[in-house]
Amino acid sequence: MYLVEDTRQQKGKHEQKHTAFAAHGDTITRCALPVGDYALFPTVAVDTKASMQEIAQNIGGTKEEHERFRRELIKARENGCHLYVLIENDEGITNIDDVRHWVNPRLIDSSAAITGDRLAKAMATMQNKYGVTFCFCPPEQAARYIYYLLERGT
């Protein structure tokens, strides 16, 4: 389980609880909570990407970038959290099928850069394997879309 401990809990005074949580395989992260001392990880989260280029780097960049992104998806799934990845773009991309036609500007400099078709296939695989949902919107609609996704839940 992924637990959140309020930052107002005094460090060093709750080691017995921390030891018990660790023995149970739980992970603890400290964060300011509006109420209570402990909470469960949220059941819904939205990870925003500022552009198609950012998600292309997360998925098709270096091995380290890909693994970091993949670990985030796995952590969400293991903790019962439905993760939405919201990709802001002004390119008219509204779904994974549109990604297939996206032309990565980095292909000009590097033939190793991920193509739109490969990126779309990787996103579809990640959706099926990890339960993440990829969403797309123009930047000016991002705040409204985040509210919608959080209210919608899974």
BELHU-V550452 format. One record per residue. N is the residue number from 1. RES is the residue in one letter. NEAR is the number of other ideal C-beta (glycine too) atoms within 8 Angstrom. D_LAST is the distance of its C-alpha to the last C-alpha in Angstrom with 1 decimal. Layout:
# BELHU-V550452
n=N res=RES near=NEAR d_last=D_LAST
n=N res=RES near=NEAR d_last=D_LAST
This chain:
# BELHU-V550452
n=1 res=M near=9 d_last=18.6
n=2 res=Y near=11 d_last=18.1
n=3 res=L near=13 d_last=19.9
n=4 res=V near=13 d_last=20.7
n=5 res=E near=12 d_last=24.3
n=6 res=D near=13 d_last=25.6
n=7 res=T near=8 d_last=28.2
n=8 res=R near=6 d_last=30.7
n=9 res=Q near=10 d_last=31.0
n=10 res=Q near=6 d_last=34.4
n=11 res=K near=4 d_last=34.5
n=12 res=G near=5 d_last=36.6
n=13 res=K near=6 d_last=36.5
n=14 res=H near=9 d_last=33.6
n=15 res=E near=7 d_last=34.5
n=16 res=Q near=6 d_last=34.6
n=17 res=K near=7 d_last=31.0
n=18 res=H near=9 d_last=30.1
n=19 res=T near=8 d_last=32.2
n=20 res=A near=8 d_last=30.5
n=21 res=F near=10 d_last=27.0
n=22 res=A near=9 d_last=28.2
n=23 res=A near=6 d_last=29.9
n=24 res=H near=7 d_last=26.6
n=25 res=G near=5 d_last=25.1
n=26 res=D near=9 d_last=23.0
n=27 res=T near=6 d_last=22.7
n=28 res=I near=10 d_last=23.6
n=29 res=T near=8 d_last=23.1
n=30 res=R near=8 d_last=25.0
n=31 res=C near=8 d_last=23.5
n=32 res=A near=6 d_last=24.5
n=33 res=L near=11 d_last=22.6
n=34 res=P near=3 d_last=23.1
n=35 res=V near=3 d_last=23.8
n=36 res=G near=6 d_last=24.7
n=37 res=D near=7 d_last=25.8
n=38 res=Y near=8 d_last=22.9
n=39 res=A near=8 d_last=19.1
n=40 res=L near=8 d_last=16.3
n=41 res=F near=11 d_last=14.4
n=42 res=P near=6 d_last=11.4
n=43 res=T near=9 d_last=8.0
n=44 res=V near=12 d_last=6.7
n=45 res=A near=9 d_last=9.6
n=46 res=V near=11 d_last=11.2
n=47 res=D near=9 d_last=14.4
n=48 res=T near=10 d_last=16.8
n=49 res=K near=12 d_last=19.6
n=50 res=A near=6 d_last=22.7
n=51 res=S near=9 d_last=23.7
n=52 res=M near=13 d_last=23.7
n=53 res=Q near=9 d_last=26.4
n=54 res=E near=10 d_last=24.3
n=55 res=I near=14 d_last=21.6
n=56 res=A near=14 d_last=24.6
n=57 res=Q near=9 d_last=26.2
n=58 res=N near=12 d_last=23.1
n=59 res=I near=13 d_last=22.9
n=60 res=G near=11 d_last=26.5
n=61 res=G near=9 d_last=28.5
n=62 res=T near=5 d_last=30.3
n=63 res=K near=5 d_last=29.5
n=64 res=E near=6 d_last=28.7
n=65 res=E near=10 d_last=26.3
n=66 res=H near=12 d_last=24.4
n=67 res=E near=8 d_last=24.4
n=68 res=R near=9 d_last=23.2
n=69 res=F near=10 d_last=20.2
n=70 res=R near=10 d_last=19.6
n=71 res=R near=8 d_last=19.9
n=72 res=E near=10 d_last=17.3
n=73 res=L near=13 d_last=14.8
n=74 res=I near=9 d_last=16.2
n=75 res=K near=9 d_last=16.1
n=76 res=A near=14 d_last=12.4
n=77 res=R near=12 d_last=11.9
n=78 res=E near=6 d_last=14.7
n=79 res=N near=9 d_last=13.5
n=80 res=G near=6 d_last=10.1
n=81 res=C near=12 d_last=8.5
n=82 res=H near=11 d_last=5.9
n=83 res=L near=15 d_last=8.5
n=84 res=Y near=13 d_last=9.1
n=85 res=V near=13 d_last=12.9
n=86 res=L near=15 d_last=14.4
n=87 res=I near=15 d_last=17.9
n=88 res=E near=12 d_last=20.3
n=89 res=N near=12 d_last=23.3
n=90 res=D near=5 d_last=26.2
n=91 res=E near=6 d_last=26.8
n=92 res=G near=6 d_last=25.0
n=93 res=I near=11 d_last=22.4
n=94 res=T near=6 d_last=19.3
n=95 res=N near=7 d_last=17.8
n=96 res=I near=10 d_last=18.7
n=97 res=D near=6 d_last=21.6
n=98 res=D near=11 d_last=23.1
n=99 res=V near=13 d_last=23.1
n=100 res=R near=9 d_last=25.5
n=101 res=H near=6 d_last=28.1
n=102 res=W near=12 d_last=27.7
n=103 res=V near=6 d_last=30.9
n=104 res=N near=13 d_last=30.6
n=105 res=P near=6 d_last=33.4
n=106 res=R near=9 d_last=34.1
n=107 res=L near=10 d_last=35.5
n=108 res=I near=4 d_last=38.6
n=109 res=D near=5 d_last=39.4
n=110 res=S near=6 d_last=37.9
n=111 res=S near=4 d_last=37.6
n=112 res=A near=3 d_last=35.4
n=113 res=A near=11 d_last=32.6
n=114 res=I near=10 d_last=29.5
n=115 res=T near=8 d_last=29.6
n=116 res=G near=11 d_last=27.0
n=117 res=D near=7 d_last=27.0
n=118 res=R near=9 d_last=26.6
n=119 res=L near=16 d_last=23.8
n=120 res=A near=13 d_last=21.9
n=121 res=K near=8 d_last=22.5
n=122 res=A near=11 d_last=21.4
n=123 res=M near=13 d_last=18.1
n=124 res=A near=9 d_last=17.5
n=125 res=T near=8 d_last=18.6
n=126 res=M near=13 d_last=16.3
n=127 res=Q near=12 d_last=13.2
n=128 res=N near=6 d_last=14.6
n=129 res=K near=6 d_last=16.0
n=130 res=Y near=12 d_last=13.5
n=131 res=G near=10 d_last=10.0
n=132 res=V near=12 d_last=10.1
n=133 res=T near=9 d_last=9.5
n=134 res=F near=12 d_last=12.8
n=135 res=C near=10 d_last=13.2
n=136 res=F near=11 d_last=16.7
n=137 res=C near=12 d_last=18.6
n=138 res=P near=8 d_last=22.1
n=139 res=P near=9 d_last=22.7
n=140 res=E near=4 d_last=23.7
n=141 res=Q near=8 d_last=20.3
n=142 res=A near=12 d_last=18.2
n=143 res=A near=6 d_last=18.2
n=144 res=R near=7 d_last=17.0
n=145 res=Y near=11 d_last=14.3
n=146 res=I near=11 d_last=13.1
n=147 res=Y near=8 d_last=13.1
n=148 res=Y near=8 d_last=11.3
n=149 res=L near=12 d_last=8.3
n=150 res=L near=9 d_last=8.5
n=151 res=E near=6 d_last=9.1
n=152 res=R near=7 d_last=6.4
n=153 res=G near=7 d_last=3.8
n=154 res=T near=5 d_last=0.0
